[in-house]
């Protein structure tokens, strides 16, 4: 597959807020330059930020929202220096609960957040029209979910670490090649039909490649647009093993094949 728009590090980076240090002042509203270099504007109590406020880092990160005991606690908006934006609840300085994460390249997540990344149920969308709705763990699709796209892709089933694990449906490659069937990364048989852009078709078992068109592998049948038909065994996308190739005029070569070359009749 096809791995939907999701990296090994997760769909979004982990949120790490800049620290908030204390000053000896204790007033209702302040504008302070904190010892760590951050600028704070807002409510102040017990020698630390409390209430509504804004904290600005010299590195460009900004948090606007509720503070308690010197840290973001409650609802707020945090924009990191890399452009990633969090609109959600915060607990002890870390994004948590239900909210929205938007990255600088337009990727968007709406759903449950834990430890600063998607965890639980949610939906991710990308600017190229891909959408995943389902379960997340540590920022990646993990569990039951559905992937759809404007190109006709529609896969449903179990995902693990951002990749399909046991799913079925339709997947469309960038070049227009279309697959319909099952993708099982647990070692059980995968397969279905593949229709390439030039019109030749395959039906049978296939080998998962993750990110490009899967390879005919196992038993299957290949049909070419000029009328040739091969029925038999495949290995890594090529005719390999016992099989029969029939030409449009009915002539046939039946026997053993190796890397799409006819070896001879089976003994």
LUMFI-778721 format. One line per field, with one value per residue: y, z, x of N, C-alpha, C in turn; residue in one letter. Coordinates in nm, 2 decimals, padded with zeros to 4 digits. Example, Ala and Ser with C-alpha at 12.3 -4.5 7.8 and 13.67 -1.06 7.14 Angstrom:
LUMFI-778721
ny: c(-00.57; -00.22)
nz: c(00.78; 00.71)
nx: c(01.32; 01.28)
cay: c(-00.45; -00.11)
caz: c(00.78; 00.71)
cax: c(01.23; 01.37)
cy: c(-00.33; 00.00)
cz: c(00.78; 00.79)
cx: c(01.32; 01.29)
code: c(a; s)
This chain:
LUMFI-778721
ny: c(-00.12; 00.19; 00.36; 00.58; 00.90; 00.89; 00.92; 00.72; 00.86; 00.95; 01.12; 01.38; 01.60; 01.54; 01.74; 01.98; 02.20; 02.52; 02.61; 02.76; 02.99; 03.11; 03.44; 03.70; 03.87; 03.95; 04.01; 04.12; 04.14; 04.11; 04.21; 04.04; 03.96; 03.65; 03.46; 03.25; 03.37; 03.39; 03.58; 03.69; 03.77; 03.85; 03.70; 03.68; 03.51; 03.41; 03.43; 03.34; 03.25; 03.26; 03.21; 03.38; 03.41; 03.49; 03.34; 03.39; 03.26; 03.32; 03.17; 03.16; 03.02; 03.03; 03.05; 03.08; 03.12; 02.94; 02.94; 02.77; 02.75; 02.82; 02.68; 02.59; 02.51; 02.39; 02.53; 02.62; 02.77; 02.67; 02.75; 02.62; 02.67; 02.55; 02.59; 02.42; 02.39; 02.38; 02.34; 02.30; 02.12; 02.16; 02.01; 02.05; 02.17; 02.01; 01.91; 01.77; 01.56; 01.65; 01.78; 01.99; 01.95; 02.11; 02.10; 02.28; 02.22; 02.18; 01.94; 01.79; 01.71; 01.59; 01.52; 01.29; 01.36; 01.28; 01.32; 01.50; 01.41; 01.25; 01.02; 00.77; 00.80; 00.96; 01.19; 01.23; 01.45; 01.53; 01.76; 01.66; 01.53; 01.29; 01.08; 00.96; 00.79; 00.68; 00.47; 00.58; 00.56; 00.69; 00.90; 00.77; 00.59; 00.33; 00.04; -00.01; 00.13; 00.36; 00.44; 00.69; 00.84; 01.11; 00.99; 00.75; 00.56; 00.33; 00.19; -00.04; -00.16; -00.32; -00.13; -00.09; 00.08; 00.29; 00.17; -00.04; -00.34; -00.56; -00.53; -00.44; -00.37; -00.10; 00.03; 00.29; 00.37; 00.62; 00.64; 00.56; 00.29; 00.03; -00.14; -00.41; -00.58; -00.77; -00.69; -00.83; -00.81; -00.99; -01.23; -01.40; -01.51; -01.26; -01.07; -01.02; -00.83; -00.66; -00.38; -00.23; 00.09; 00.08; -00.12; -00.40; -00.69; -00.85; -01.13; -01.28; -01.41; -01.18; -01.01; -00.80; -00.47; -00.21; 00.10; 00.10; -00.05; -00.37; -00.69; -00.96; -01.28; -01.60; -01.81; -01.73; -01.53; -01.37; -01.12; -00.97; -00.68; -00.74; -00.98; -01.21; -01.47; -01.58; -01.84; -01.95; -02.00; -01.73; -01.53; -01.26; -01.08; -01.19; -01.45; -01.76; -02.08; -02.35; -02.32; -02.19; -02.03; -01.87; -01.78; -01.52; -01.66; -01.91; -02.09; -02.25; -02.25; -02.46; -02.55; -02.53; -02.22; -01.95; -01.65; -01.52; -01.65; -01.92; -02.24; -02.51; -02.81; -02.96; -03.21)
nz: c(00.00; 00.04; 00.16; 00.33; 00.37; 00.61; 00.84; 00.98; 01.22; 01.29; 01.23; 01.30; 01.47; 01.81; 02.07; 02.24; 02.48; 02.54; 02.84; 03.14; 03.36; 03.70; 03.84; 04.08; 04.10; 04.18; 04.07; 03.94; 03.65; 03.41; 03.22; 03.13; 03.10; 03.10; 03.29; 03.12; 02.88; 02.74; 02.66; 02.86; 02.88; 03.07; 03.31; 03.66; 03.94; 04.27; 04.21; 03.95; 03.61; 03.58; 03.49; 03.21; 02.94; 02.74; 02.60; 02.46; 02.27; 02.20; 01.99; 01.82; 01.89; 02.01; 02.27; 02.35; 02.58; 02.86; 03.18; 03.46; 03.77; 03.66; 03.41; 03.08; 03.12; 03.06; 02.81; 02.49; 02.24; 02.06; 01.88; 01.71; 01.64; 01.40; 01.26; 01.31; 01.45; 01.74; 01.86; 02.13; 02.44; 02.73; 02.96; 03.23; 03.06; 02.83; 02.53; 02.53; 02.54; 02.34; 02.01; 01.76; 01.52; 01.31; 01.05; 00.90; 00.63; 00.56; 00.64; 00.85; 01.16; 01.34; 01.65; 01.92; 02.15; 02.30; 02.51; 02.34; 02.07; 01.81; 01.96; 02.01; 01.88; 01.56; 01.28; 00.99; 00.74; 00.42; 00.19; -00.06; -00.08; 00.06; 00.31; 00.64; 00.87; 01.19; 01.43; 01.63; 01.74; 01.93; 01.73; 01.49; 01.24; 01.37; 01.45; 01.40; 01.09; 00.82; 00.49; 00.25; -00.07; -00.32; -00.56; -00.58; -00.41; -00.15; 00.14; 00.40; 00.73; 00.95; 01.08; 01.14; 01.30; 01.11; 00.87; 00.64; 00.77; 00.79; 00.55; 00.32; 00.00; -00.23; -00.41; -00.56; -00.77; -00.82; -01.09; -01.20; -01.20; -01.08; -00.80; -00.66; -00.38; -00.12; 00.15; 00.34; 00.59; 00.77; 00.68; 00.58; 00.28; 00.02; -00.22; -00.54; -00.79; -01.05; -01.25; -01.50; -01.63; -01.90; -01.97; -01.95; -01.74; -01.42; -01.22; -00.91; -00.67; -00.48; -00.41; -00.14; -00.16; -00.05; -00.11; -00.38; -00.69; -00.62; -00.66; -00.88; -00.75; -00.68; -00.75; -01.05; -01.31; -01.61; -01.84; -02.15; -02.35; -02.62; -02.65; -02.55; -02.30; -01.98; -01.76; -01.45; -01.24; -01.06; -00.97; -00.79; -00.97; -01.22; -01.48; -01.35; -01.28; -01.30; -01.58; -01.83; -02.14; -02.37; -02.70; -02.91; -03.14; -03.05; -03.01; -02.78; -02.51; -02.27; -01.96; -01.78; -01.64; -01.61; -01.47; -01.66; -01.89; -02.11; -02.02; -02.08; -02.15; -01.86; -01.67)
nx: c(00.08; 00.04; 00.05; -00.12; -00.03; 00.09; 00.39; 00.67; 00.72; 00.48; 00.17; 00.16; 00.40; 00.51; 00.39; 00.57; 00.58; 00.73; 00.90; 00.77; 00.88; 00.91; 00.86; 00.93; 00.72; 00.38; 00.10; -00.23; -00.25; 00.00; 00.29; 00.55; 00.90; 01.02; 01.26; 01.36; 01.36; 01.12; 00.83; 00.56; 00.22; -00.05; -00.29; -00.19; -00.08; 00.01; 00.28; 00.32; 00.21; -00.14; -00.47; -00.62; -00.39; -00.09; 00.19; 00.50; 00.76; 01.11; 01.18; 00.97; 00.73; 00.40; 00.16; -00.18; -00.42; -00.57; -00.41; -00.27; -00.12; 00.12; 00.15; 00.02; -00.31; -00.63; -00.84; -00.69; -00.48; -00.20; 00.07; 00.34; 00.69; 00.74; 00.51; 00.30; -00.02; -00.22; -00.54; -00.71; -00.77; -00.55; -00.32; -00.12; 00.07; 00.07; -00.08; -00.41; -00.71; -01.00; -00.96; -00.81; -00.54; -00.33; -00.10; 00.18; 00.18; -00.08; -00.20; -00.45; -00.59; -00.86; -00.99; -00.94; -00.68; -00.37; -00.09; 00.01; -00.02; -00.22; -00.44; -00.66; -01.00; -01.04; -01.00; -00.80; -00.70; -00.57; -00.41; -00.42; -00.66; -00.69; -00.83; -00.85; -01.04; -01.08; -00.92; -00.64; -00.30; -00.04; 00.00; -00.03; -00.23; -00.40; -00.55; -00.90; -01.02; -01.10; -00.99; -01.01; -01.01; -01.00; -00.94; -01.07; -00.99; -01.07; -01.05; -01.10; -01.06; -00.82; -00.55; -00.20; 00.05; 00.04; 00.02; -00.17; -00.30; -00.48; -00.69; -00.95; -01.09; -01.07; -00.79; -00.62; -00.35; -00.09; -00.04; -00.28; -00.34; -00.55; -00.65; -00.84; -00.94; -00.79; -00.56; -00.33; -00.12; -00.04; 00.06; -00.12; -00.30; -00.31; -00.49; -00.67; -00.80; -00.61; -00.59; -00.42; -00.31; -00.28; -00.46; -00.41; -00.48; -00.50; -00.59; -00.59; -00.36; -00.15; 00.16; 00.24; 00.36; 00.36; 00.32; 00.36; 00.23; 00.10; 00.25; 00.19; 00.17; 00.19; -00.09; -00.27; -00.42; -00.33; -00.43; -00.37; -00.40; -00.37; -00.48; -00.35; -00.33; -00.24; -00.24; -00.16; 00.12; 00.28; 00.57; 00.69; 00.58; 00.62; 00.57; 00.62; 00.70; 00.46; 00.25; 00.03; 00.04; -00.17; -00.22; -00.38; -00.47; -00.51; -00.30; -00.08; 00.15; 00.25; 00.37; 00.67; 00.78; 01.02; 01.09; 00.93; 01.00; 00.97; 01.04; 01.00; 00.80; 00.64; 00.79)
cay: c(00.00; 00.31; 00.42; 00.70; 01.03; 00.89; 00.88; 00.64; 00.94; 00.98; 01.21; 01.52; 01.59; 01.55; 01.88; 02.01; 02.34; 02.59; 02.61; 02.88; 03.01; 03.21; 03.57; 03.74; 03.96; 03.89; 04.11; 04.06; 04.13; 04.16; 04.19; 04.01; 03.88; 03.55; 03.42; 03.17; 03.45; 03.40; 03.69; 03.65; 03.87; 03.80; 03.69; 03.65; 03.48; 03.32; 03.44; 03.26; 03.27; 03.20; 03.28; 03.39; 03.47; 03.46; 03.32; 03.40; 03.22; 03.39; 03.08; 03.18; 02.95; 03.11; 02.99; 03.17; 03.04; 02.94; 02.90; 02.74; 02.70; 02.85; 02.61; 02.58; 02.42; 02.44; 02.55; 02.72; 02.76; 02.67; 02.75; 02.59; 02.74; 02.49; 02.62; 02.33; 02.46; 02.30; 02.40; 02.19; 02.14; 02.14; 01.97; 02.05; 02.21; 01.92; 01.90; 01.65; 01.58; 01.65; 01.91; 02.00; 01.97; 02.15; 02.13; 02.39; 02.18; 02.16; 01.82; 01.83; 01.60; 01.63; 01.40; 01.27; 01.39; 01.24; 01.34; 01.59; 01.35; 01.18; 00.90; 00.74; 00.82; 01.09; 01.19; 01.31; 01.49; 01.59; 01.86; 01.59; 01.46; 01.16; 01.10; 00.84; 00.80; 00.56; 00.47; 00.62; 00.54; 00.76; 00.98; 00.70; 00.51; 00.20; -00.01; -00.01; 00.26; 00.36; 00.54; 00.72; 00.95; 01.15; 00.91; 00.63; 00.47; 00.31; 00.07; -00.05; -00.28; -00.30; -00.07; -00.09; 00.17; 00.38; 00.09; -00.14; -00.47; -00.65; -00.44; -00.48; -00.26; -00.05; 00.12; 00.35; 00.42; 00.75; 00.63; 00.52; 00.15; 00.01; -00.27; -00.44; -00.70; -00.77; -00.67; -00.89; -00.81; -01.09; -01.35; -01.48; -01.47; -01.13; -01.07; -00.97; -00.79; -00.54; -00.33; -00.13; 00.20; 00.04; -00.21; -00.54; -00.72; -00.97; -01.17; -01.38; -01.38; -01.09; -00.98; -00.66; -00.38; -00.09; 00.23; 00.09; -00.15; -00.50; -00.78; -01.09; -01.37; -01.72; -01.85; -01.62; -01.52; -01.24; -01.10; -00.86; -00.62; -00.80; -01.11; -01.32; -01.51; -01.67; -01.89; -02.04; -01.95; -01.61; -01.49; -01.12; -01.01; -01.25; -01.59; -01.84; -02.21; -02.42; -02.23; -02.20; -01.91; -01.90; -01.66; -01.49; -01.76; -02.04; -02.17; -02.25; -02.30; -02.51; -02.62; -02.46; -02.08; -01.89; -01.51; -01.50; -01.72; -02.06; -02.34; -02.63; -02.89; -03.01; -03.36)
caz: c(00.00; 00.00; 00.29; 00.33; 00.42; 00.75; 00.85; 01.10; 01.34; 01.32; 01.14; 01.35; 01.57; 01.95; 02.12; 02.36; 02.51; 02.61; 02.98; 03.20; 03.49; 03.79; 03.87; 04.22; 04.10; 04.21; 04.04; 03.87; 03.51; 03.39; 03.09; 03.19; 03.03; 03.19; 03.29; 03.01; 02.75; 02.69; 02.70; 02.91; 02.90; 03.12; 03.45; 03.74; 04.08; 04.34; 04.15; 03.83; 03.53; 03.62; 03.42; 03.06; 02.91; 02.62; 02.62; 02.33; 02.28; 02.10; 01.87; 01.74; 01.94; 02.08; 02.33; 02.39; 02.65; 03.00; 03.26; 03.60; 03.83; 03.57; 03.29; 03.01; 03.17; 03.01; 02.66; 02.44; 02.10; 02.06; 01.74; 01.73; 01.55; 01.27; 01.20; 01.36; 01.53; 01.83; 01.92; 02.21; 02.59; 02.77; 03.10; 03.27; 02.95; 02.72; 02.46; 02.57; 02.52; 02.20; 01.95; 01.62; 01.50; 01.17; 01.03; 00.81; 00.49; 00.54; 00.70; 00.96; 01.24; 01.44; 01.73; 02.06; 02.16; 02.43; 02.50; 02.23; 01.94; 01.80; 02.03; 02.02; 01.76; 01.50; 01.13; 00.93; 00.60; 00.36; 00.08; -00.19; -00.08; 00.13; 00.44; 00.72; 00.99; 01.27; 01.56; 01.63; 01.86; 01.92; 01.61; 01.36; 01.23; 01.44; 01.49; 01.29; 01.03; 00.67; 00.41; 00.13; -00.15; -00.44; -00.68; -00.58; -00.31; -00.03; 00.21; 00.54; 00.81; 01.06; 01.05; 01.25; 01.28; 01.00; 00.74; 00.64; 00.83; 00.73; 00.50; 00.19; -00.07; -00.36; -00.40; -00.69; -00.77; -00.88; -01.24; -01.24; -01.18; -00.98; -00.73; -00.57; -00.31; 00.02; 00.18; 00.47; 00.62; 00.87; 00.62; 00.51; 00.14; -00.02; -00.37; -00.60; -00.93; -01.08; -01.39; -01.53; -01.71; -02.04; -01.99; -01.91; -01.62; -01.35; -01.11; -00.84; -00.55; -00.50; -00.30; -00.09; -00.18; 00.03; -00.17; -00.52; -00.73; -00.57; -00.76; -00.90; -00.68; -00.64; -00.86; -01.10; -01.46; -01.66; -01.97; -02.21; -02.44; -02.75; -02.65; -02.48; -02.17; -01.91; -01.64; -01.38; -01.12; -01.07; -00.87; -00.80; -01.09; -01.35; -01.49; -01.29; -01.23; -01.39; -01.63; -01.97; -02.22; -02.49; -02.79; -02.97; -03.24; -02.98; -02.98; -02.64; -02.45; -02.14; -01.89; -01.67; -01.68; -01.52; -01.49; -01.78; -02.01; -02.12; -02.01; -02.16; -02.09; -01.73; -01.67)
cax: c(00.00; -00.02; 00.04; -00.19; 00.02; 00.13; 00.53; 00.70; 00.72; 00.34; 00.11; 00.20; 00.50; 00.47; 00.39; 00.65; 00.57; 00.84; 00.88; 00.73; 00.95; 00.85; 00.92; 00.89; 00.61; 00.25; 00.00; -00.34; -00.22; 00.14; 00.36; 00.68; 01.00; 01.06; 01.40; 01.40; 01.36; 00.98; 00.75; 00.43; 00.12; -00.18; -00.32; -00.07; -00.12; 00.10; 00.42; 00.33; 00.09; -00.27; -00.58; -00.60; -00.26; -00.02; 00.33; 00.57; 00.90; 01.19; 01.19; 00.85; 00.62; 00.30; 00.04; -00.28; -00.52; -00.57; -00.29; -00.29; 00.00; 00.24; 00.15; -00.11; -00.41; -00.76; -00.85; -00.60; -00.43; -00.06; 00.13; 00.48; 00.78; 00.74; 00.38; 00.19; -00.12; -00.30; -00.66; -00.76; -00.74; -00.41; -00.31; 00.02; 00.15; 00.07; -00.21; -00.48; -00.85; -01.05; -00.92; -00.76; -00.40; -00.31; 00.04; 00.21; 00.16; -00.22; -00.26; -00.54; -00.64; -00.97; -01.02; -00.88; -00.54; -00.31; 00.05; 00.04; -00.04; -00.35; -00.46; -00.80; -01.07; -01.02; -01.00; -00.70; -00.72; -00.45; -00.45; -00.44; -00.79; -00.69; -00.89; -00.86; -01.12; -01.07; -00.84; -00.50; -00.21; 00.09; 00.01; -00.04; -00.35; -00.37; -00.68; -01.00; -01.04; -01.13; -00.91; -01.08; -00.95; -01.08; -00.91; -01.15; -00.94; -01.16; -01.00; -01.15; -01.01; -00.73; -00.43; -00.10; 00.17; 00.03; 00.00; -00.28; -00.26; -00.57; -00.79; -01.01; -01.15; -01.01; -00.68; -00.58; -00.21; -00.07; -00.04; -00.41; -00.36; -00.65; -00.66; -00.96; -00.92; -00.75; -00.42; -00.31; 00.03; -00.01; 00.11; -00.23; -00.31; -00.37; -00.51; -00.79; -00.78; -00.53; -00.61; -00.32; -00.36; -00.28; -00.57; -00.39; -00.54; -00.46; -00.68; -00.53; -00.28; -00.04; 00.26; 00.23; 00.48; 00.35; 00.36; 00.35; 00.14; 00.14; 00.31; 00.13; 00.26; 00.11; -00.18; -00.35; -00.44; -00.30; -00.48; -00.32; -00.49; -00.36; -00.55; -00.28; -00.38; -00.15; -00.30; -00.07; 00.19; 00.36; 00.66; 00.74; 00.52; 00.65; 00.53; 00.72; 00.64; 00.37; 00.15; -00.01; 00.02; -00.25; -00.22; -00.51; -00.51; -00.54; -00.18; -00.05; 00.27; 00.22; 00.48; 00.74; 00.83; 01.11; 01.11; 00.85; 01.06; 00.92; 01.15; 00.96; 00.70; 00.67; 00.82)
cy: c(00.12; 00.38; 00.56; 00.82; 01.03; 00.83; 00.79; 00.73; 00.98; 01.09; 01.36; 01.50; 01.60; 01.70; 01.89; 02.16; 02.39; 02.61; 02.75; 02.89; 03.11; 03.34; 03.61; 03.82; 03.89; 04.00; 04.05; 04.04; 04.19; 04.14; 04.16; 03.94; 03.78; 03.51; 03.34; 03.24; 03.46; 03.52; 03.64; 03.77; 03.81; 03.79; 03.64; 03.63; 03.39; 03.31; 03.36; 03.29; 03.19; 03.28; 03.28; 03.46; 03.43; 03.45; 03.31; 03.36; 03.29; 03.30; 03.09; 03.10; 03.04; 03.03; 03.09; 03.09; 03.05; 02.88; 02.87; 02.69; 02.71; 02.77; 02.62; 02.47; 02.47; 02.45; 02.65; 02.68; 02.77; 02.66; 02.73; 02.67; 02.68; 02.51; 02.53; 02.40; 02.36; 02.38; 02.30; 02.22; 02.11; 02.10; 01.96; 02.08; 02.12; 01.91; 01.77; 01.67; 01.58; 01.79; 01.89; 02.02; 02.00; 02.18; 02.23; 02.35; 02.15; 02.04; 01.86; 01.70; 01.66; 01.51; 01.40; 01.29; 01.34; 01.26; 01.42; 01.54; 01.28; 01.04; 00.88; 00.76; 00.95; 01.07; 01.28; 01.33; 01.55; 01.68; 01.79; 01.51; 01.33; 01.18; 00.96; 00.88; 00.67; 00.58; 00.51; 00.58; 00.61; 00.83; 00.90; 00.62; 00.37; 00.15; -00.01; 00.13; 00.24; 00.47; 00.56; 00.83; 00.99; 01.07; 00.78; 00.53; 00.46; 00.18; 00.07; -00.18; -00.24; -00.24; -00.08; 00.00; 00.25; 00.30; 00.00; -00.27; -00.58; -00.57; -00.50; -00.36; -00.23; 00.05; 00.16; 00.41; 00.55; 00.75; 00.58; 00.37; 00.12; -00.13; -00.29; -00.57; -00.69; -00.76; -00.72; -00.90; -00.91; -01.22; -01.43; -01.43; -01.33; -01.14; -01.02; -00.94; -00.66; -00.50; -00.21; -00.02; 00.16; -00.07; -00.35; -00.56; -00.84; -01.00; -01.29; -01.33; -01.27; -01.07; -00.83; -00.59; -00.25; 00.03; 00.22; -00.02; -00.29; -00.59; -00.91; -01.19; -01.48; -01.76; -01.74; -01.63; -01.38; -01.23; -00.97; -00.80; -00.67; -00.94; -01.23; -01.34; -01.61; -01.71; -01.98; -01.97; -01.82; -01.60; -01.35; -01.06; -01.08; -01.40; -01.68; -01.96; -02.27; -02.32; -02.25; -02.06; -01.94; -01.77; -01.64; -01.60; -01.90; -02.13; -02.15; -02.30; -02.34; -02.59; -02.53; -02.32; -02.03; -01.75; -01.47; -01.56; -01.87; -02.15; -02.46; -02.71; -02.95; -03.16; -03.43)
cz: c(00.00; 00.13; 00.28; 00.37; 00.56; 00.76; 00.98; 01.23; 01.38; 01.23; 01.17; 01.46; 01.71; 01.99; 02.24; 02.38; 02.57; 02.75; 03.03; 03.34; 03.57; 03.80; 04.01; 04.22; 04.13; 04.19; 03.95; 03.72; 03.49; 03.25; 03.14; 03.09; 03.12; 03.18; 03.17; 02.87; 02.69; 02.74; 02.75; 02.93; 02.95; 03.27; 03.53; 03.88; 04.14; 04.27; 04.02; 03.74; 03.58; 03.56; 03.28; 03.04; 02.78; 02.65; 02.48; 02.35; 02.17; 01.97; 01.78; 01.79; 02.02; 02.14; 02.38; 02.46; 02.80; 03.07; 03.40; 03.66; 03.74; 03.44; 03.22; 03.07; 03.14; 02.86; 02.61; 02.30; 02.11; 01.92; 01.76; 01.62; 01.41; 01.20; 01.24; 01.46; 01.61; 01.88; 02.00; 02.36; 02.62; 02.92; 03.13; 03.15; 02.83; 02.66; 02.49; 02.55; 02.37; 02.14; 01.81; 01.61; 01.35; 01.15; 00.92; 00.66; 00.47; 00.60; 00.83; 01.03; 01.34; 01.52; 01.86; 02.05; 02.30; 02.41; 02.38; 02.09; 01.93; 01.87; 02.05; 01.88; 01.70; 01.35; 01.09; 00.79; 00.55; 00.24; -00.05; -00.19; -00.01; 00.27; 00.52; 00.85; 01.07; 01.40; 01.53; 01.75; 01.83; 01.78; 01.48; 01.36; 01.28; 01.50; 01.37; 01.23; 00.88; 00.61; 00.28; 00.06; -00.27; -00.56; -00.68; -00.48; -00.19; 00.03; 00.35; 00.61; 00.92; 01.01; 01.17; 01.21; 01.15; 00.86; 00.75; 00.69; 00.78; 00.68; 00.37; 00.13; -00.20; -00.33; -00.54; -00.68; -00.84; -01.03; -01.29; -01.23; -01.06; -00.93; -00.65; -00.51; -00.17; 00.04; 00.32; 00.50; 00.73; 00.81; 00.55; 00.37; 00.11; -00.17; -00.41; -00.75; -00.94; -01.23; -01.41; -01.62; -01.86; -02.07; -01.96; -01.77; -01.55; -01.24; -01.04; -00.71; -00.58; -00.38; -00.27; -00.11; -00.10; -00.04; -00.32; -00.56; -00.68; -00.69; -00.76; -00.84; -00.62; -00.77; -00.91; -01.25; -01.50; -01.81; -02.03; -02.32; -02.59; -02.76; -02.59; -02.34; -02.10; -01.78; -01.57; -01.26; -01.15; -00.95; -00.89; -00.93; -01.22; -01.35; -01.45; -01.23; -01.34; -01.44; -01.78; -02.03; -02.35; -02.57; -02.85; -03.07; -03.18; -02.96; -02.84; -02.61; -02.30; -02.08; -01.79; -01.73; -01.57; -01.56; -01.63; -01.91; -02.00; -02.12; -02.09; -02.09; -01.95; -01.74; -01.57)
cx: c(00.09; -00.04; -00.01; -00.10; 00.07; 00.27; 00.55; 00.70; 00.58; 00.29; 00.15; 00.31; 00.44; 00.49; 00.47; 00.65; 00.69; 00.80; 00.84; 00.80; 00.88; 00.93; 00.86; 00.76; 00.48; 00.14; -00.11; -00.31; -00.08; 00.18; 00.51; 00.77; 01.05; 01.20; 01.45; 01.40; 01.22; 00.92; 00.61; 00.34; -00.01; -00.19; -00.20; -00.12; -00.02; 00.24; 00.43; 00.20; -00.03; -00.38; -00.55; -00.46; -00.21; 00.13; 00.39; 00.72; 00.98; 01.21; 01.07; 00.72; 00.53; 00.19; -00.05; -00.39; -00.52; -00.45; -00.34; -00.16; 00.12; 00.24; 00.01; -00.20; -00.55; -00.75; -00.75; -00.56; -00.28; -00.01; 00.28; 00.56; 00.78; 00.60; 00.27; 00.11; -00.21; -00.42; -00.73; -00.74; -00.60; -00.41; -00.16; 00.11; 00.15; -00.08; -00.28; -00.63; -00.89; -01.01; -00.88; -00.61; -00.39; -00.16; 00.06; 00.18; 00.01; -00.28; -00.34; -00.59; -00.75; -01.01; -00.96; -00.73; -00.49; -00.16; 00.09; 00.02; -00.17; -00.34; -00.61; -00.87; -01.05; -01.02; -00.88; -00.74; -00.60; -00.50; -00.47; -00.57; -00.79; -00.75; -00.89; -00.94; -01.12; -00.99; -00.70; -00.43; -00.08; 00.11; -00.01; -00.18; -00.31; -00.50; -00.77; -01.02; -01.07; -01.05; -00.99; -01.00; -01.03; -01.05; -00.99; -01.10; -01.04; -01.12; -01.05; -01.09; -00.92; -00.60; -00.33; 00.02; 00.16; 00.02; -00.12; -00.22; -00.35; -00.69; -00.84; -01.07; -01.09; -00.90; -00.64; -00.44; -00.20; -00.09; -00.18; -00.44; -00.45; -00.65; -00.78; -00.94; -00.89; -00.60; -00.40; -00.16; 00.06; 00.04; 00.00; -00.24; -00.37; -00.39; -00.64; -00.76; -00.69; -00.56; -00.52; -00.38; -00.37; -00.38; -00.54; -00.43; -00.49; -00.56; -00.61; -00.46; -00.18; 00.05; 00.26; 00.37; 00.48; 00.41; 00.36; 00.26; 00.19; 00.17; 00.23; 00.22; 00.17; 00.03; -00.26; -00.36; -00.41; -00.36; -00.43; -00.41; -00.49; -00.42; -00.47; -00.33; -00.28; -00.23; -00.20; 00.00; 00.28; 00.46; 00.71; 00.70; 00.55; 00.60; 00.64; 00.66; 00.55; 00.27; 00.13; -00.04; -00.05; -00.25; -00.35; -00.56; -00.53; -00.42; -00.14; 00.09; 00.24; 00.33; 00.54; 00.79; 00.92; 01.13; 01.05; 00.91; 01.02; 01.04; 01.12; 00.85; 00.74; 00.70; 00.74)
code: c(x; x; x; x; x; x; x; x; x; x; x; x; x; x; x; x; x; x; x; x; x; x; x; x; x; x; x; x; x; x; x; x; x; x; x; x; x; x; x; x; x; x; x; x; x; x; x; x; x; x; x; x; x; x; x; x; x; x; x; x; x; x; x; x; x; x; x; x; x; x; x; x; x; x; x; x; x; x; x; x; x; x; x; x; x; x; x; x; x; x; x; x; x; x; x; x; x; x; x; x; x; x; x; x; x; x; x; x; x; x; x; x; x; x; x; x; x; x; x; x; x; x; x; x; x; x; x; x; x; x; x; x; x; x; x; x; x; x; x; x; x; x; x; x; x; x; x; x; x; x; x; x; x; x; x; x; x; x; x; x; x; x; x; x; x; x; x; x; x; x; x; x; x; x; x; x; x; x; x; x; x; x; x; x; x; x; x; x; x; x; x; x; x; x; x; x; x; x; x; x; x; x; x; x; x; x; x; x; x; x; x; x; x; x; x; x; x; x; x; x; x; x; x; x; x; x; x; x; x; x; x; x; x; x; x; x; x; x; x; x; x; x; x; x; x; x; x; x; x; x; x; x; x; x; x; x; x; x; x; x; x; x; x; x; x; x; x)
